[in-house]
Amino acid sequence: MILELSENAQQDILDFIKKTLIQTDAKLTKYISDLFDYINMLTIFNHLGKTLFYIKNIEIRQLLFRKHRIIYCLEPNRIIILSVIHTHRDIHKSIKFLKNNLNSFKN
């Protein structure tokens, strides 16, 4: 199964790196590495997360990792990471954004 990070998810991670309060580069590097290791588990256990909602017959799932919500959808041969939302962000705004822009993430 192919794993893809949407541009939105990539930007979420970059924003976290820029704004993080993690004190050392080593700790930040470890956190990001662990986050990606956890995301990569989806290639084997793609139903690891729980269903968050459906939109246009597309199941949107959520996987929790420490202080992040990994939002993804499954297609027959790929997993698309739609967003990586830090717990400090407003989840309702983030979900509304995802619902309004779902088609752009899947291209």
Secondary structure, 3 states (H helix, E strand, C coil): CEEEECHHHHHHHHHHHHHCCCCCHHHHHHHHHHHHHHHHHHHCCCCCCEEEEEECCEEEEEEEECCEEEEEEECCCEEEEEEEEECCCCHHHHHHHHHHHHHHHCC
